[in-house]
Amino acid sequence: MLNRFITACCATICLACPAAAERAMPLSLAVLPGWQAEDGTRMAALRLTLDPGWHTYWRVPGDVGIPPLLDWQGSENLASVQAAWPVPEVLRENGMISLVYTDQVVIPLALTPERPDQPIRLRGEVDLGVCETICMPVVLDISIDVAAGEGRRDPAILAAMLDRPQTGAEAGARGATCHLSPEGSDYALSAEVTLPALAEEEVVVVEAADPALHALPVPGRRSGERLTAVTALTATQPGVAVDRSALTITVLGGGRAVQIDGCTAG
């Protein structure tokens, strides 16, 4: 059954600049076969292995870095792809915060077919940034045929699925509020939530559902269990409104993370 689950898999890697092409490749890619869940979702994963001293970035890179982009255009029999990003490391350098993966990261992919009895022909391009003393963009081209069938529950995929942010309910978070103040086309944002401390130092990331809004990670400030983060939502185009219910607040610290979906007016 396993060799039916992924009947073809290939990945090519190219560096996006001539100077970078002269360097040895700092990472390798493997596609891990998985299984079919009871609801028909098919699991697979990307495993990135980096050379010592190199890192790549979480879904929000931080003050510096290249955000990852997963583009599955060209796929067939694919209704949706959901990537589950494991908890990243918090890297602090020269007063800047980056959210990174070092050594190796497994990124689970939940694939939903349009026709449950047919193979998913997954064709994609993954754009990543990798950094050591310099940073370079890397393009990964992936072609996978994922057949219907039980498959095998790969321990590496299962471990990566467990290495996810806790939900707010799981972590005991409550009372998330977001105060917004317009500043031109951007917004000043003060987010507060009651949450038991994850570590002595915590970082807070606010994400908007609208891709035209971006915020950098900031250190959290505490008063007991009340955590406050002050940041700016930067708009890449004018007239973008903020939907508080669609904001995601992620708190990171001590190798853990908590994801809180939505907040009320502060």
N, C-alpha and C positions, 0 to 999 in steps of 0.2 A: 504493500500500500504506500510506503514511503516514497518509492521511486516513481509512483504515479502522482504523488502530491505536487511535486515540482518536476515537470518533465523537461524543462529547459531553463537554464539559468546562466546568464553571462553578465559581466560588468566590466566596463572599460573606464579607465581613469585618465583624464588629461588635465594638465596644468594650463591655466588660462593666460599665461604670459611667457614670452620666450626666455627671459632670464630664469624663471622658475623651472623651466623644462630642463635646464642644465643640472639641477640638483637631483639627488636621489629621492625617490618617492617616499614621503614621510608617513604614509598610511596605506593600509590594505583594506579591502572590502570583501566580505563574504555575505551571501544571502542564506539565512538559516531556514530550512523547511520546518513547517509546524503541523497544525492539525485543523480539523473542521469542528467548530463548536456546535452545540445543540441547536442554536438559532440559525445555523447555516453560515455564520461568519467564518472566514478562513484566516488562520493566523500564520504569519511569517515574521521575519525580522531582518534588519540590517545590522551586521556586526562590523564596526569600525575598529581597527587596531592601529594605534599610533606609535611611532618611534619614541624612544625616551626623550623627554624634554619638549615634545610637541603636544599641542592641545587643539581641540575643536570646540564648537560652541553649542550651548543649549538653545532652545527656541527663541529666547531673548538673550543676545550676546552680552549686553552690558554697555559700559562706557566706550569700549573699543571692541572691534571684532566684526565678523561678517555673519549675519543671521542665516541659518540654514533655510533652504528653499526646496521643497519636495513638489515636483511637477509631474503628474501622471497622465498628461495629455497623450493621446495615441493609444491608450489602453482600450481593451474590448471586454465587454461583459463585466464592467466595473461600475457599481453604483456609488461607492464611496471608499475612501481610505482614511483610517484614523491612526495616526502615529502616537504612541505613548512614550513621552520623553522621560527617561529616568531622572532622578534628583541629581542636579549638577554639583560640581565643586564651586565654592566661592573663592575667586582669586583676587587678591588685593595687591595692586602694584602702583606706586607713585600717586596714591590718593584716588586711584580709579578702581572700579569694581567690574570684574568680568565673571561670567557664569560659564563654566567650561567642563569638558570631559578630557581626561588624560588616560593614557595606557590603552584602555579598551572600553567601548560602550556598545550595548545591544539595544536597538530601538525597535520594539515590537510594532508590527503593522497589522491592523484588523481590516481585512478586505471583505467588503460586502458585494456579492455578485448581483447582477440584474436578473440573470436566469440561473437558479440554484443548481440545476443539473448539468450546467455547461462549465468548461474551464474558464478561468479568468486569465486573460492575456495582459499581464501587467507590463507596461512599457513606460519607463520614466527617466527623469533626469534629476539628480540630486546635486544641488550646488552647496558647497561648504567652504568655510574658511578654516585653514590650519595655520597655526602660529608656533614659532619658537622665538628666535630673536627677530625674525621677520615674519610677516604674514603673507599667505598666498591663497588665491581662490582655486578650488578644485572642483571639477565637474565629473560626476559619476553617472554613467549611462547604464541603465538596468533593463534587462529583458527577461521576464519570468512567465512561464505558463503554469498556472496553479490549478490543478484538477480538483474536482470534488472527491471527497473521501476522508476517512478518519485521520490518517496521518499519525504522527508521533508527537507526544507532548515533550518538546525539547526542554531540558532543565534550564538552559541558558535563557530561553525566552520566558519561561515561568519566573525565573529569578528577576529578570528585568521588569516584568509586569508587577512584581511585588515592590520593586524599588521605585515606587511612584510617590508623588506627594499625597499625603493624607487629605481627605476632604475636611472641610470645616467642622462638620458634625463629628467625624472620627476624632478630631483633635480637641473638641470642646470649645470651638470658637463661637462667639455670639456677638450680636450688636454691632455689625460692620456698618460704618457710615462713611460717606464721601462728601466733603464740602468742596464745591467747585466755584472758582472765580475766573471769569473771562479776562484774558490778557491779550487783546488783539484777536488774532485767529486761534490762539492757544488758550490753555486753561491751567491755572494754578490749582493743584489738588492736594487736599489734606485728608488722608484715609486713616480711620481709627477702627480698631477691633479689640475685643476682649479675648485673650488667648494666653494660655500658660506658656511661659518662655521656652523656646527651643534650645537656646544657648545664650551665653553671655553677650555675644555679638550676633545680631540678626540683620538680614537684608530683606527688603520688601520690593517686589516687582508688581507693577500695575499694568495690566494689558486690557486693551479695548477690543471689542468685536470688530469695529471698523478699522480696516488696515491703514486708513489715513491718519490714525492717531497713534502716537508712540510715546513711551515714557522710559526713562533710564532707571535702573535699580538704585535704591537709596538705603542708607542705614536706617534701621528702625530706632525709635526712641520709646523708652518704657517708663510708665508709672504704675508699678505693681503689675497686674495682668493686663493693663490697658496699653496697647501698642499703637504708636502713631508714626505715620510716614508722610513726609511732605515732598512732593515731586511736581513735575510739570508734564501735562499732556500736550505734546507738540503736534500740530496739525500740518500735514503736507499739502493741504488745499484749504481755501477759505470756506466758511459756512458749515463746518462739520459739527454736528451736535453730539453730545455725550449721553449715552443711555447708561445710567448707573446700574440697572439690572443686568447689563451685559458686560460689566467690568469684571475682570478676574484679578484678585489680590493673592499673590503667592509670597509666603514668608519662608525664608531659608535660614538655617542655622544648625550647627552641630551635625552636619551630614543628613539632616532631615528637611522636609518641606511640608507646608500646609497650603492647600489651595482653597480659597474662599470665593465662591461665585456670586457676584452681585453685592450691592450695598444700597443703603437708603440715604436720603438727603441728610447732610450734617448741619 
